[in-house]
Amino acid sequence: MKMKHLLAAASLVAVSGLAQAQIDPLQARSLAASCAACHGTDGRAQPGMISLAGSNKNDMVKKMQDYKAGRVPAATIMHQLAKGYTDEQIEAIAVYFAAQKR
């Protein structure tokens, strides 16, 4: 019986750690703001640039992970920028842009 309680307590600690590790929406918005120079305010870019607003979250995460790992050749500075973000920050930025209206 003690082992059951110990496992339950360990599970709660692990879950609470995950919850604390998440980035709040204001932090995500702040991180996403650094993308505005090229991708526009809230991801709505000017003609000739790539808009991120309303894009698929999973596609954005994959592309950023590919840049970060060097799997995609970058004609821009995206590979350098992507290396500056944690996986959690990349996920938060993608969630933010996916929620924006095009």
TORKOL-4160 file (C-alpha; in steps of 0.2 Angstrom, whole numbers, padded with zeros to 4 digits, m for minus):
102
<pt num="1" X="0000" Y="0000" Z="0000"/>
<pt num="2" X="0014" Y="0012" Z="0004"/>
<pt num="3" X="0022" Y="0009" Z="m0013"/>
<pt num="4" X="0005" Y="0014" Z="m0021"/>
<pt num="5" X="0005" Y="0031" Z="m0012"/>
<pt num="6" X="0023" Y="0034" Z="m0016"/>
<pt num="7" X="0020" Y="0031" Z="m0035"/>
<pt num="8" X="0004" Y="0042" Z="m0034"/>
<pt num="9" X="0015" Y="0056" Z="m0025"/>
<pt num="10" X="0029" Y="0054" Z="m0038"/>
<pt num="11" X="0016" Y="0056" Z="m0052"/>
<pt num="12" X="0009" Y="0072" Z="m0045"/>
<pt num="13" X="0026" Y="0079" Z="m0043"/>
<pt num="14" X="0030" Y="0075" Z="m0061"/>
<pt num="15" X="0014" Y="0082" Z="m0067"/>
<pt num="16" X="0016" Y="0098" Z="m0057"/>
<pt num="17" X="0033" Y="0100" Z="m0064"/>
<pt num="18" X="0026" Y="0099" Z="m0082"/>
<pt num="19" X="0013" Y="0112" Z="m0078"/>
<pt num="20" X="0026" Y="0124" Z="m0071"/>
<pt num="21" X="0037" Y="0122" Z="m0086"/>
<pt num="22" X="0024" Y="0129" Z="m0098"/>
<pt num="23" X="0026" Y="0146" Z="m0105"/>
<pt num="24" X="0011" Y="0158" Z="m0101"/>
<pt num="25" X="0002" Y="0167" Z="m0115"/>
<pt num="26" X="0011" Y="0184" Z="m0111"/>
<pt num="27" X="0028" Y="0176" Z="m0112"/>
<pt num="28" X="0023" Y="0168" Z="m0128"/>
<pt num="29" X="0017" Y="0184" Z="m0135"/>
<pt num="30" X="0033" Y="0193" Z="m0130"/>
<pt num="31" X="0043" Y="0179" Z="m0139"/>
<pt num="32" X="0033" Y="0180" Z="m0154"/>
<pt num="33" X="0035" Y="0199" Z="m0155"/>
<pt num="34" X="0054" Y="0196" Z="m0160"/>
<pt num="35" X="0047" Y="0189" Z="m0176"/>
<pt num="36" X="0038" Y="0205" Z="m0181"/>
<pt num="37" X="0053" Y="0213" Z="m0190"/>
<pt num="38" X="0051" Y="0200" Z="m0204"/>
<pt num="39" X="0034" Y="0191" Z="m0201"/>
<pt num="40" X="0024" Y="0207" Z="m0196"/>
<pt num="41" X="0014" Y="0211" Z="m0181"/>
<pt num="42" X="0005" Y="0196" Z="m0174"/>
<pt num="43" X="0012" Y="0186" Z="m0189"/>
<pt num="44" X="0003" Y="0196" Z="m0203"/>
<pt num="45" X="0017" Y="0200" Z="m0214"/>
<pt num="46" X="0019" Y="0213" Z="m0228"/>
<pt num="47" X="0018" Y="0207" Z="m0246"/>
<pt num="48" X="0034" Y="0198" Z="m0250"/>
<pt num="49" X="0037" Y="0191" Z="m0233"/>
<pt num="50" X="0030" Y="0175" Z="m0225"/>
<pt num="51" X="0014" Y="0177" Z="m0214"/>
<pt num="52" X="0013" Y="0166" Z="m0199"/>
<pt num="53" X="m0004" Y="0171" Z="m0193"/>
<pt num="54" X="m0016" Y="0157" Z="m0193"/>
<pt num="55" X="m0003" Y="0144" Z="m0199"/>
<pt num="56" X="m0003" Y="0126" Z="m0193"/>
<pt num="57" X="0005" Y="0125" Z="m0176"/>
<pt num="58" X="0013" Y="0108" Z="m0180"/>
<pt num="59" X="0020" Y="0114" Z="m0197"/>
<pt num="60" X="0028" Y="0129" Z="m0188"/>
<pt num="61" X="0036" Y="0118" Z="m0174"/>
<pt num="62" X="0043" Y="0106" Z="m0187"/>
<pt num="63" X="0050" Y="0119" Z="m0198"/>
<pt num="64" X="0058" Y="0128" Z="m0183"/>
<pt num="65" X="0065" Y="0111" Z="m0176"/>
<pt num="66" X="0072" Y="0108" Z="m0194"/>
<pt num="67" X="0081" Y="0125" Z="m0194"/>
<pt num="68" X="0087" Y="0122" Z="m0176"/>
<pt num="69" X="0094" Y="0105" Z="m0181"/>
<pt num="70" X="0102" Y="0111" Z="m0197"/>
<pt num="71" X="0091" Y="0099" Z="m0207"/>
<pt num="72" X="0084" Y="0113" Z="m0218"/>
<pt num="73" X="0096" Y="0125" Z="m0227"/>
<pt num="74" X="0092" Y="0143" Z="m0223"/>
<pt num="75" X="0093" Y="0157" Z="m0235"/>
<pt num="76" X="0089" Y="0169" Z="m0221"/>
<pt num="77" X="0095" Y="0170" Z="m0203"/>
<pt num="78" X="0081" Y="0157" Z="m0197"/>
<pt num="79" X="0093" Y="0143" Z="m0193"/>
<pt num="80" X="0103" Y="0155" Z="m0181"/>
<pt num="81" X="0087" Y="0162" Z="m0173"/>
<pt num="82" X="0079" Y="0145" Z="m0171"/>
<pt num="83" X="0095" Y="0139" Z="m0161"/>
<pt num="84" X="0091" Y="0153" Z="m0148"/>
<pt num="85" X="0075" Y="0145" Z="m0143"/>
<pt num="86" X="0071" Y="0130" Z="m0132"/>
<pt num="87" X="0059" Y="0117" Z="m0139"/>
<pt num="88" X="0046" Y="0124" Z="m0126"/>
<pt num="89" X="0048" Y="0141" Z="m0133"/>
<pt num="90" X="0046" Y="0136" Z="m0151"/>
<pt num="91" X="0030" Y="0127" Z="m0146"/>
<pt num="92" X="0023" Y="0142" Z="m0137"/>
<pt num="93" X="0028" Y="0154" Z="m0152"/>
<pt num="94" X="0019" Y="0142" Z="m0164"/>
<pt num="95" X="0004" Y="0141" Z="m0153"/>
<pt num="96" X="0003" Y="0160" Z="m0152"/>
<pt num="97" X="0004" Y="0162" Z="m0171"/>
<pt num="98" X="m0008" Y="0148" Z="m0175"/>
<pt num="99" X="m0021" Y="0157" Z="m0164"/>
<pt num="100" X="m0019" Y="0173" Z="m0174"/>
<pt num="101" X="m0032" Y="0178" Z="m0187"/>
<pt num="102" X="m0024" Y="0179" Z="m0205"/>
